[in-house]
């Protein structure tokens, strides 16, 4: 017995599949968030600070306003809204909406757009293509901790305070601390971000 196709697919699966259809990552990065904001393609995800709970829930177009950084590989994105920072995780896209968006008569991808039959072949699983040596430190979990801190507690106003907190976190999580210079290099982009600087 064949299992039914998934109703919802991850951001990583969407981007990978669009690339197979000849739609560049640059085009997808521009067009998809607009489609999400306009509710042309439904999305869902988690953000306790935004929704007030941890359940994966439908994200309306407003949740995509001011989308700052979309992390397609981690199925997450962040929103900077004046003094507040939202971090959405476990983001998924409606498979049917994506198909309609690509194959509809008003699709902007008329020259590249797949047939309905091709669109129905959106895969259930996309294999990982990451290669290379394993990193000494798990920077993904490091940034997730910062995102959770920003979501639940807000980040310290001073970079040095966050460096100190994350040094303690590294000691507890990894049993050792990276050098101060390495921690500063990983954290400083957060404090140098133009939108954060503009808000101060």
Phi and psi in degrees as GROMACS dihedral restraints (atoms count N, CA, C in turn):
[ dihedral_restraints ]
;  ai    aj    ak    al  type     phi  dphi    fc
    3     4     5     6     1   -83.5    20    10
    4     5     6     7     1   132.7    20    10
    6     7     8     9     1   -72.7    20    10
    7     8     9    10     1   147.7    20    10
    9    10    11    12     1   -67.5    20    10
   10    11    12    13     1   154.0    20    10
   12    13    14    15     1   -64.8    20    10
   13    14    15    16     1   149.6    20    10
   15    16    17    18     1   -66.9    20    10
   16    17    18    19     1   143.8    20    10
   18    19    20    21     1   -77.9    20    10
   19    20    21    22     1   -27.9    20    10
   21    22    23    24     1  -127.8    20    10
   22    23    24    25     1   139.8    20    10
   24    25    26    27     1  -129.2    20    10
   25    26    27    28     1   156.6    20    10
   27    28    29    30     1   -77.0    20    10
   28    29    30    31     1   163.3    20    10
   30    31    32    33     1   -60.0    20    10
   31    32    33    34     1   -39.3    20    10
   33    34    35    36     1   -62.5    20    10
   34    35    36    37     1   -41.9    20    10
   36    37    38    39     1   -65.1    20    10
   37    38    39    40     1   -40.3    20    10
   39    40    41    42     1   -60.4    20    10
   40    41    42    43     1   -50.9    20    10
   42    43    44    45     1   -63.3    20    10
   43    44    45    46     1   -42.1    20    10
   45    46    47    48     1   -63.5    20    10
   46    47    48    49     1   -44.4    20    10
   48    49    50    51     1   -67.3    20    10
   49    50    51    52     1   -40.9    20    10
   51    52    53    54     1   -60.9    20    10
   52    53    54    55     1   -38.0    20    10
   54    55    56    57     1   -61.4    20    10
   55    56    57    58     1   -38.3    20    10
   57    58    59    60     1   -65.8    20    10
   58    59    60    61     1   -23.8    20    10
   60    61    62    63     1   -89.7    20    10
   61    62    63    64     1     3.2    20    10
   63    64    65    66     1    88.7    20    10
   64    65    66    67     1    10.7    20    10
   66    67    68    69     1   -96.3    20    10
   67    68    69    70     1   118.6    20    10
   69    70    71    72     1   -67.0    20    10
   70    71    72    73     1   157.6    20    10
   72    73    74    75     1   -61.8    20    10
   73    74    75    76     1   -35.5    20    10
   75    76    77    78     1   -62.4    20    10
   76    77    78    79     1   -46.4    20    10
   78    79    80    81     1   -63.8    20    10
   79    80    81    82     1   -42.6    20    10
   81    82    83    84     1   -64.9    20    10
   82    83    84    85     1   -41.0    20    10
   84    85    86    87     1   -61.9    20    10
   85    86    87    88     1   -30.0    20    10
   87    88    89    90     1   -84.0    20    10
   88    89    90    91     1   -45.9    20    10
   90    91    92    93     1   -81.1    20    10
   91    92    93    94     1   -39.0    20    10
   93    94    95    96     1   -64.8    20    10
   94    95    96    97     1   -48.3    20    10
   96    97    98    99     1   -57.5    20    10
   97    98    99   100     1   -35.8    20    10
   99   100   101   102     1   -64.1    20    10
  100   101   102   103     1   -42.2    20    10
  102   103   104   105     1   -65.2    20    10
  103   104   105   106     1   -35.2    20    10
  105   106   107   108     1   -67.1    20    10
  106   107   108   109     1   -44.4    20    10
  108   109   110   111     1   -62.8    20    10
  109   110   111   112     1   -36.8    20    10
  111   112   113   114     1   -85.2    20    10
  112   113   114   115     1     4.2    20    10
  114   115   116   117     1    59.0    20    10
  115   116   117   118     1    26.7    20    10
  117   118   119   120     1   -74.5    20    10
  118   119   120   121     1   -30.8    20    10
  120   121   122   123     1  -127.2    20    10
  121   122   123   124     1   119.1    20    10
  123   124   125   126     1   -72.7    20    10
  124   125   126   127     1   145.8    20    10
  126   127   128   129     1  -133.0    20    10
  127   128   129   130     1   162.8    20    10
  129   130   131   132     1  -145.0    20    10
  130   131   132   133     1   157.9    20    10
  132   133   134   135     1  -176.2    20    10
  133   134   135   136     1  -170.5    20    10
  135   136   137   138     1  -125.1    20    10
  136   137   138   139     1   138.6    20    10
  138   139   140   141     1  -164.3    20    10
  139   140   141   142     1   101.5    20    10
  141   142   143   144     1   -58.4    20    10
  142   143   144   145     1   -40.2    20    10
  144   145   146   147     1   -65.8    20    10
  145   146   147   148     1   -31.9    20    10
  147   148   149   150     1   -86.0    20    10
  148   149   150   151     1   -42.3    20    10
  150   151   152   153     1   -98.3    20    10
  151   152   153   154     1   -20.1    20    10
  153   154   155   156     1    88.1    20    10
  154   155   156   157     1     4.3    20    10
  156   157   158   159     1  -152.6    20    10
  157   158   159   160     1   172.9    20    10
  159   160   161   162     1   -97.5    20    10
  160   161   162   163     1     0.5    20    10
  162   163   164   165     1   -75.0    20    10
  163   164   165   166     1   141.2    20    10
  165   166   167   168     1   -66.5    20    10
  166   167   168   169     1   126.4    20    10
  168   169   170   171     1  -138.8    20    10
  169   170   171   172     1   163.8    20    10
  171   172   173   174     1   -64.0    20    10
  172   173   174   175     1   131.5    20    10
  174   175   176   177     1  -101.9    20    10
  175   176   177   178     1   118.6    20    10
  177   178   179   180     1   -79.9    20    10
  178   179   180   181     1   175.3    20    10
  180   181   182   183     1   -58.5    20    10
  181   182   183   184     1   -32.3    20    10
  183   184   185   186     1   -63.1    20    10
  184   185   186   187     1   -32.9    20    10
  186   187   188   189     1   -65.6    20    10
  187   188   189   190     1   -17.8    20    10
  189   190   191   192     1   -99.3    20    10
  190   191   192   193     1    -5.3    20    10
  192   193   194   195     1   -62.7    20    10
  193   194   195   196     1   136.5    20    10
  195   196   197   198     1    62.3    20    10
  196   197   198   199     1    24.7    20    10
  198   199   200   201     1   -55.6    20    10
  199   200   201   202     1   122.8    20    10
  201   202   203   204     1   -95.2    20    10
  202   203   204   205     1   -60.6    20    10
  204   205   206   207     1  -128.9    20    10
  205   206   207   208     1   123.2    20    10
  207   208   209   210     1  -103.5    20    10
  208   209   210   211     1   120.5    20    10
  210   211   212   213     1  -100.8    20    10
  211   212   213   214     1    90.7    20    10
  213   214   215   216     1   -61.1    20    10
  214   215   216   217     1   -39.0    20    10
  216   217   218   219     1   -67.0    20    10
  217   218   219   220     1   -33.1    20    10
  219   220   221   222     1   -99.2    20    10
  220   221   222   223     1     3.5    20    10
  222   223   224   225     1    56.1    20    10
  223   224   225   226     1    48.9    20    10
  225   226   227   228     1  -145.9    20    10
  226   227   228   229     1   161.6    20    10
  228   229   230   231     1  -155.8    20    10
  229   230   231   232     1   161.0    20    10
  231   232   233   234     1  -122.3    20    10
  232   233   234   235     1   155.5    20    10
  234   235   236   237     1  -130.7    20    10
  235   236   237   238     1   127.8    20    10
  237   238   239   240     1  -102.9    20    10
  238   239   240   241     1   119.4    20    10
  240   241   242   243     1  -127.0    20    10
  241   242   243   244     1    90.8    20    10
  243   244   245   246     1    53.1    20    10
  244   245   246   247     1  -106.5    20    10
  246   247   248   249     1   -93.6    20    10
  247   248   249   250     1    -4.7    20    10
  249   250   251   252     1  -107.1    20    10
  250   251   252   253     1   148.8    20    10
  252   253   254   255     1  -128.0    20    10
  253   254   255   256     1   125.3    20    10
  255   256   257   258     1  -112.7    20    10
  256   257   258   259     1   139.0    20    10
  258   259   260   261     1  -126.1    20    10
  259   260   261   262     1   113.3    20    10
  261   262   263   264     1   -97.4    20    10
  262   263   264   265     1   132.6    20    10
  264   265   266   267     1  -122.7    20    10
  265   266   267   268     1   172.5    20    10
  267   268   269   270     1    50.7    20    10
  268   269   270   271     1    41.9    20    10
  270   271   272   273     1   -77.4    20    10
  271   272   273   274     1   130.7    20    10
  273   274   275   276     1  -131.1    20    10
  274   275   276   277     1   159.0    20    10
  276   277   278   279     1  -120.6    20    10
  277   278   279   280     1   141.1    20    10
  279   280   281   282     1   -66.2    20    10
  280   281   282   283     1   120.4    20    10
  282   283   284   285     1   -62.4    20    10
  283   284   285   286     1   -44.5    20    10
  285   286   287   288     1   -63.9    20    10
  286   287   288   289     1   -41.8    20    10
  288   289   290   291     1   -63.0    20    10
  289   290   291   292     1   -39.8    20    10
  291   292   293   294     1   -63.1    20    10
  292   293   294   295     1   -43.1    20    10
  294   295   296   297     1   -61.9    20    10
  295   296   297   298     1   -46.2    20    10
  297   298   299   300     1   -62.7    20    10
  298   299   300   301     1   -38.9    20    10
  300   301   302   303     1   -64.1    20    10
  301   302   303   304     1   -37.6    20    10
  303   304   305   306     1   -81.4    20    10
  304   305   306   307     1   -34.1    20    10
  306   307   308   309     1  -106.1    20    10
  307   308   309   310     1    -5.9    20    10
  309   310   311   312     1   -63.6    20    10
  310   311   312   313     1   160.2    20    10
  312   313   314   315     1   -63.5    20    10
  313   314   315   316     1   -23.8    20    10
  315   316   317   318     1   -99.2    20    10
  316   317   318   319     1    12.2    20    10
  318   319   320   321     1   -61.6    20    10
  319   320   321   322     1   136.9    20    10
  321   322   323   324     1   -78.7    20    10
  322   323   324   325     1    -3.7    20    10
  324   325   326   327     1  -107.2    20    10
  325   326   327   328     1    37.5    20    10
  327   328   329   330     1   -57.1    20    10
  328   329   330   331     1   -35.8    20    10
  330   331   332   333     1   -77.4    20    10
  331   332   333   334     1   -27.9    20    10
  333   334   335   336     1  -106.4    20    10
  334   335   336   337     1   -12.0    20    10
  336   337   338   339     1   -62.9    20    10
  337   338   339   340     1   141.3    20    10
  339   340   341   342     1   -75.4    20    10
  340   341   342   343     1   161.4    20    10
  342   343   344   345     1   -71.0    20    10
  343   344   345   346     1   164.5    20    10
  345   346   347   348     1   -58.1    20    10
  346   347   348   349     1   -39.0    20    10
  348   349   350   351     1   -62.7    20    10
  349   350   351   352     1   -41.9    20    10
  351   352   353   354     1   -66.0    20    10
  352   353   354   355     1   -40.3    20    10
  354   355   356   357     1   -63.3    20    10
  355   356   357   358     1   -33.0    20    10
  357   358   359   360     1   -67.6    20    10
  358   359   360   361     1   -14.0    20    10
  360   361   362   363     1   -88.7    20    10
  361   362   363   364     1    13.6    20    10
  363   364   365   366     1   -53.6    20    10
  364   365   366   367     1   123.4    20    10
  366   367   368   369     1   -70.0    20    10
  367   368   369   370     1   156.9    20    10
  369   370   371   372     1   -80.7    20    10
  370   371   372   373     1   -36.8    20    10
  372   373   374   375     1  -130.9    20    10
  373   374   375   376     1   136.6    20    10
  375   376   377   378     1  -110.0    20    10
  376   377   378   379     1   118.7    20    10
  378   379   380   381     1   -66.1    20    10
  379   380   381   382     1   147.4    20    10
  381   382   383   384     1   -69.9    20    10
  382   383   384   385     1   139.4    20    10
  384   385   386   387     1  -112.1    20    10
  385   386   387   388     1     9.6    20    10
  387   388   389   390     1   -72.0    20    10
  388   389   390   391     1   134.1    20    10
  390   391   392   393     1  -136.1    20    10
  391   392   393   394     1   170.8    20    10
  393   394   395   396     1   117.8    20    10
  394   395   396   397     1   170.6    20    10
  396   397   398   399     1   -66.9    20    10
  397   398   399   400     1   149.0    20    10
  399   400   401   402     1   -70.4    20    10
  400   401   402   403     1   135.5    20    10
  402   403   404   405     1   -75.4    20    10
  403   404   405   406     1   151.3    20    10
  405   406   407   408     1   -65.6    20    10
  406   407   408   409     1   -39.4    20    10
  408   409   410   411     1  -113.9    20    10
  409   410   411   412     1   147.6    20    10
  411   412   413   414     1   -87.3    20    10
  412   413   414   415     1    84.4    20    10
  414   415   416   417     1   -69.2    20    10
  415   416   417   418     1   -24.9    20    10
  417   418   419   420     1   -62.1    20    10
  418   419   420   421     1   -47.3    20    10
  420   421   422   423     1   -67.1    20    10
  421   422   423   424     1   -30.7    20    10
  423   424   425   426     1   -60.7    20    10
  424   425   426   427     1   -49.6    20    10
  426   427   428   429     1   -71.4    20    10
  427   428   429   430     1   -31.0    20    10
  429   430   431   432     1   -63.3    20    10
  430   431   432   433     1   -41.7    20    10
  432   433   434   435     1   -61.0    20    10
  433   434   435   436     1   -42.4    20    10
  435   436   437   438     1   -64.1    20    10
  436   437   438   439     1   -41.6    20    10
  438   439   440   441     1   -63.8    20    10
  439   440   441   442     1   -42.6    20    10
  441   442   443   444     1   -64.6    20    10
  442   443   444   445     1   -41.1    20    10
  444   445   446   447     1   -60.8    20    10
  445   446   447   448     1   -44.4    20    10
  447   448   449   450     1   -64.3    20    10
  448   449   450   451     1   -37.6    20    10
  450   451   452   453     1   -70.7    20    10
  451   452   453   454     1   -43.2    20    10
  453   454   455   456     1   -95.7    20    10
  454   455   456   457     1   -34.8    20    10
  456   457   458   459     1  -120.5    20    10
  457   458   459   460     1   -13.2    20    10
  459   460   461   462     1    72.8    20    10
  460   461   462   463     1   147.7    20    10
  462   463   464   465     1   -79.5    20    10
  463   464   465   466     1   151.3    20    10
  465   466   467   468     1   -59.3    20    10
  466   467   468   469     1   151.3    20    10
  468   469   470   471     1   -70.4    20    10
  469   470   471   472     1   -27.5    20    10
  471   472   473   474     1  -108.3    20    10
  472   473   474   475     1   131.4    20    10
  474   475   476   477     1   -56.0    20    10
  475   476   477   478     1   -42.6    20    10
  477   478   479   480     1   -58.0    20    10
  478   479   480   481     1   -33.9    20    10
  480   481   482   483     1   -67.9    20    10
  481   482   483   484     1   -38.6    20    10
  483   484   485   486     1   -70.6    20    10
  484   485   486   487     1   -38.2    20    10
  486   487   488   489     1   -58.4    20    10
  487   488   489   490     1   -44.2    20    10
  489   490   491   492     1   -64.0    20    10
  490   491   492   493     1   -45.3    20    10
  492   493   494   495     1   -62.2    20    10
  493   494   495   496     1   -42.2    20    10
  495   496   497   498     1   -74.4    20    10
  496   497   498   499     1   -27.4    20    10
  498   499   500   501     1   -63.6    20    10
  499   500   501   502     1   -42.7    20    10
  501   502   503   504     1   -64.7    20    10
  502   503   504   505     1   -40.9    20    10
  504   505   506   507     1   -62.2    20    10
  505   506   507   508     1   -43.2    20    10
  507   508   509   510     1   -60.5    20    10
  508   509   510   511     1   -42.4    20    10
  510   511   512   513     1   -60.3    20    10
  511   512   513   514     1   -43.5    20    10
  513   514   515   516     1   -72.3    20    10
  514   515   516   517     1   -40.2    20    10
  516   517   518   519     1   -82.6    20    10
  517   518   519   520     1   -38.7    20    10
  519   520   521   522     1  -110.9    20    10
  520   521   522   523     1   -11.4    20    10
  522   523   524   525     1    81.9    20    10
  523   524   525   526     1     3.4    20    10
  525   526   527   528     1  -159.6    20    10
  526   527   528   529     1   162.4    20    10
  528   529   530   531     1  -111.1    20    10
  529   530   531   532     1   133.5    20    10
  531   532   533   534     1   -64.5    20    10
  532   533   534   535     1   166.8    20    10
  534   535   536   537     1   -63.7    20    10
  535   536   537   538     1   155.7    20    10
  537   538   539   540     1   -57.5    20    10
  538   539   540   541     1   -40.4    20    10
  540   541   542   543     1   -64.4    20    10
  541   542   543   544     1   -36.6    20    10
  543   544   545   546     1   -68.5    20    10
  544   545   546   547     1   -43.2    20    10
  546   547   548   549     1   -62.2    20    10
  547   548   549   550     1   -43.0    20    10
  549   550   551   552     1   -62.2    20    10
  550   551   552   553     1   -39.3    20    10
  552   553   554   555     1   -67.5    20    10
  553   554   555   556     1   -29.6    20    10
  555   556   557   558     1   -80.1    20    10
  556   557   558   559     1   -29.3    20    10
  558   559   560   561     1   -95.8    20    10
  559   560   561   562     1   -31.8    20    10
  561   562   563   564     1   -57.2    20    10
  562   563   564   565     1   -33.9    20    10
  564   565   566   567     1   -59.0    20    10
  565   566   567   568     1   -28.9    20    10
  567   568   569   570     1   -64.8    20    10
  568   569   570   571     1   -38.6    20    10
  570   571   572   573     1   -86.8    20    10
  571   572   573   574     1   -16.1    20    10
  573   574   575   576     1   -96.6    20    10
  574   575   576   577     1    -2.5    20    10
  576   577   578   579     1   -58.8    20    10
  577   578   579   580     1   132.7    20    10
  579   580   581   582     1   -54.7    20    10
  580   581   582   583     1   -38.8    20    10
  582   583   584   585     1   -70.9    20    10
  583   584   585   586     1   -33.6    20    10
  585   586   587   588     1   -70.9    20    10
  586   587   588   589     1   -43.3    20    10
  588   589   590   591     1   -62.8    20    10
  589   590   591   592     1   -39.6    20    10
  591   592   593   594     1   -65.6    20    10
  592   593   594   595     1   -31.6    20    10
  594   595   596   597     1   -78.1    20    10
  595   596   597   598     1   -15.8    20    10
